[in-house]
């Protein structure tokens, strides 16, 4: 069997690795239009500081899936990193996700868990009545119904406008996924059974996945180079609309622009600070050295993230509103008619996936087709 895998991120690399352990005589070609493997999870050691940089934004591996965790640990050990986020909101610093400390700091109170929960429910109920929200139908209404208008406006409204480039009323309610916590636990992925940062960087994981004599990797290679070549199967992880030459129109995405800065001092004291108001053009600042706090460095590197409309160069976040989902469903219907092409991953399935979900999706599609 001859396989072409388009993309070397978690979807493509997982599929390549699983196929390589299937049959002795298979040939697997992995191509990627970038000059490196790993997709958006690519990391590299900064030459100036020696700090491992998450080149395309913060990537913290977290999952509740035992099978995925066992699988990813075949390629790397993980540091016991627990992700925590700080919010810079209208000139004040808060703890995120919204927790008991955030609530008490914001309202200048000292409520206990039950008192705070009762208080937030009351505020949310009153605001729903004030804004005539009966059944939340969009992002804004969902947020107000859960935490009230004041907390929503401080922490999410303007951040969402910057992140998505749209009025929150235009976004689906399902995007709002961060309820308030009524404890002082500010671990961002509190409910994840497993979480951490790979000890030797993410790129080392992809190298391990693709290290097999049956796998050939070609970088700086566009799918069009092999589009008319003969393969038994194509595993396609790129944008599904691009595969079909935009037959039904272009799907919309948001992308990220990054600006690195170097300092001889500790910049912010933590790995991630969100900037939730419009006084700052960027959405957050990452200080990479805090992903490996056990290591010491003489300098620091920060990355400012700017969210923008994607022009087709680097799609990140699918905009799954009604208009785009109608377009995607047409592509999905067409994709389902192709027996030898498997569409998998965030871009191919037009779905926001965490890293573990991408791996799980690749595993599932592999098992459906080849086991």
N, C-alpha and C positions, 0 to 999 in steps of 0.2 A: 504494500500500500504506500502511496505517496501522499503526503499531507502538506498543505500550505497553511501556516498560521500567521495571520496578519496582526501584528502587535505583540510586544514583549512585556507588557505589564502583567499584573497578577492573573488576568484571565488567560492570556496567551501562554504565559510561562507555565501555569498550572496544567493547562491542556497538553502542552508539549511534554512536560515531565510524565504525565500519566500515560500518554501514547508511547513514549520511549520505553516504558516498562511493559508494554503490551505484547508486541511481536518482534522477533529477532531481525526480520528483514525489512521492517518499515523504514521509510525515508521521511524525515521531518524537516521542513524548511521554515524557519521563523524569520520574518522580515519586520523591520521597523523603520519608519520614516525619520526618526530622530537618530542622533549619533551615539546613542547609548541604550542599553536594555533597561527595563524596569518601569517604563511609563512614568506616570506622575509620582510614583513612590521612589523614584531614583534618588539616591543620596551619594554624596562624595565628600572626601576629606578636603577641607579648605587648605590650600598651600600656604597661605600666610599665617594662619593661626593653629592649624592642626585639628580644628573643630569639625565634626561631621555635620554637614549641611543638608537639610531637607530642601532640595532645590525647588520643589514645586509646592511648598507649603507644609505645615506640620502634619506628620503622619504618626499616629499613635495606634499601635495594633491592639485591638480589643475584641473579645468575642465570648459568647456563651456556648459555642459549638465545640464539643470535645473532639470531634473528628478533625475539624479544621485546625484546632490548636495542636493536636498530635502531628498533623501533617506539616504545618509550618515550622515546628520545632525539629523536624528532620534536617532543616537547612540552616538553623541558627538557634543559639541560646538567646534568651531575652533578659534584659535588665529589669529589675522590679520597679519600673517607673510608674507612678500614679499621677495621672494628668490633672492639673488644677489650673483654672483660668481666672484672671482678674479683669474687671471691667473698669475702664476709664469713662465715666459718664458725667457729662456736664461739670467737669473739673473735680470730681470726687472719685475715689477708688473703692470698688466693691468686689465682693466675692461672687463668682458664678460657678455653677448654676445658682439661681436664686435659692438661698437656704435661710435658715433661722438667723444666722449672723447678718445676712444681707437685709432681711426684713426689719430686724431691730435697728440696724444702722440707718436704713433709709427712712424709717418712720420715727427714729430717735426714741425707741422704746426698749423695754427689757422683757418682752413676752416669752413665755414658755412655749413648748411645741403645740399643745392643744389650744392655748389662747391665740397663738399666731395663726393657726389653721382656721380657727373660727373667724378671726378677724379678716383674713384674706377672702374667705368664702363670702362673708358679708359684703365686703367691698366689691367683689366681682358680681355678686347678685344685684347690688344697687346700680352698678355701672351697666349691666345688661339691661336693666329696666330703663335706665336713662338713655341708652342708645338703641332701645327697642330691639335687642338681640334675643330672639326666642330659640332658634336653632342656628348655631354658628355656620356660616356659609363661606367664610374666607379666613385668611390668616389673621387679620386684625380682630375679627369677631371671636375667633377661637382663643386668641391670646387674652382678650378682655374677659371672656367667660371663665378663664382659668386663674388669672392673676390680677384682674382689674386694670383700668385704663392707666393709672399712674405708673405702676411698675412696667407695664407694656410700653408706654411712651418713653420711659427713661432707658430701658435696656434693649428693646427690640424694634420699635417703630423705625427709627432713623437708621439703625444698623441694617435692617432689612431693606430699606430703600437704597442704601449704598450697595449692599450685597447683590440685590436682584435687579436694581434699576427700574423698579416698578412700585406703584402704590400697593401697600400690603393688602388692600381690599381686592386687588386683582389676582392675588395668589391663593392657591387652595388651602383650606384649613389644615390639611394633613402635614404641611411643611412645619407648622409649629409643634415641636416635639419635646420641649423642655419645661415640665411642670415644676412648681416650687417645692422645695423640700423643707420639712419642719424639724430638721436636726442641724447640727453644726458641721455635718459631713459635707465638705466641698469638693470631694473627689468627683471629677467630671464624669467619668464612666463608672459610677458607683455600682451599677447593677451588672457590670461585666464580670464574669467568672474569671476570665484571664485578661491581662493587659500588660503591655510593656513595650520597650524599644529594643530592636535587635542589637546585640552587643557589638557587632562588627559592621553595622550599617545595612540598609535595605538592599543595596546593590549586591552585597555578598549573598543574600538569599536568592536573588534571580540567577546569579552565576551558578549556584548549586543546582537550581531547578533545571538549568539548560546545559549542565555538564554531562553530556552523554554523546557517545560517538555517532549515534543515529540522528542527532540534532545538529543542523547547520544554521547559523545565525548570520543574517545580512542586515547591516545598519545602513542608514541614509538611503533606504530603498522604499519607494512608493509602491502601493499595490498595483498600480497600472503597469508596472514592469512585468508582472506575472499574471495579469488579468486574463490573458488569452492562452496561457499555458495549461497543460493537462495535469490535473491532480485528481486523486480519488475523492479527497475531501478537502474543503477549505474551512478553516476555523477563523471566523472574521470577528475582530474585536474593535474595529473602527466604527465611525458614525454610519448608522444604517442608511440614512438618506444619501450619503455619499456613495455607498455601494450601488444603489439603484440610480445613480446619476441625477439625483434630486427630481425624480419623475413626478412626485406629488408635491414638490416644494421643499424648502429648507427648514429643518427643525432648528429651533432657537436654543442657544446655550449662553450661559455666562462664563467668563473666563477670568483669570487672575493675572495681574502684572506684579512683578516683584522688584524691589529695590534694596540692595544690600548696603549696609554701612558698617564701618569698623570703628571700634573705640578701645582705648587703653584702660577703661574702667568698666565696672559692672553697670549695665545700662538700665535694667528694669527689675532685676531681682527675681524673675520668674520666666518660664518658657513662653507664655502667651498672655498678651494683654489686648482685649477687645476695646475698640474706640467706637462708642455707640451713638455719638451725636454727630452733627454735620460740621462741627468746627474742624474736623480732620477729614481729609479726602480718603485716606486709607482706612481699612476696616480693622486691621489688627497689626501688632508687631510681635514677631517671633524672635526670641533670643536663644539661639541654637544650643549653646553650651549647657543649658538647663535640661536638655534631654538626656544628658549624661552627667549628672551632678557629682558623681564620684570621681570625675576627672578634672584636673586643674589646668587652667590656661592663663597665659599672660595677657591676652587680648580677648575681645568678644566680637561677635558678628550678630547684627540684627537684620531682620528682613521685614520691610513694610509691604503689606499686601494691599493691592488696589483691585477692586472688582470692576469688571468692564463687560460690555456686550461683546460676544465673540464674533470675530470676522471670518471664522473658518480655520484659523491657525492653531488654536489650542482650546478646544471645547472642554469645559470642566463640569458645569452644573446644568443638567437638562431643565428647561422651563416647562414643566408638565402642566400647563394650563389647558383649558378646553380646546383652544385652537390647535396647539401643538400636539395634543393627544389624538385629535382627529386625524392629523397628518400621520403621526406615528402608527396608528392602528392600520392605516392603509399599507404602510411599509411592512408591518408585522404580518398582515394577511398574505402579502406577496412572498415574504421570507419563508413562511410556512409551506409554500409550494416547492421549495428547493430542497431536494433530498440530500444533496451532497454538500450543502453549505450550512454551517452551524454558526448562529449569531449568539455571541456571549460577551458579557461585560457591560459596563456602564454606558458606553456609547452605542454599542450594537443593540442593547435592549432599552435604550433611552430611559434609564432608571438610575436614581442616585443610590449607589451602593457604598457601604463601607468596605474596607479591604477584605475582611473575613467573608462578607457576603459575596464578593466577586469570586473568591476561591470556592465557596460552597456552590455557587451557580455553575462554575466550570466543572466541578466534581459531578454535580447532578446531571448536567448535559452529557458529560462523558459516559456516565453509567447508563443513561437512557439509550445512547446510541451504540455503545461498544461493549457493553457487558450483558 
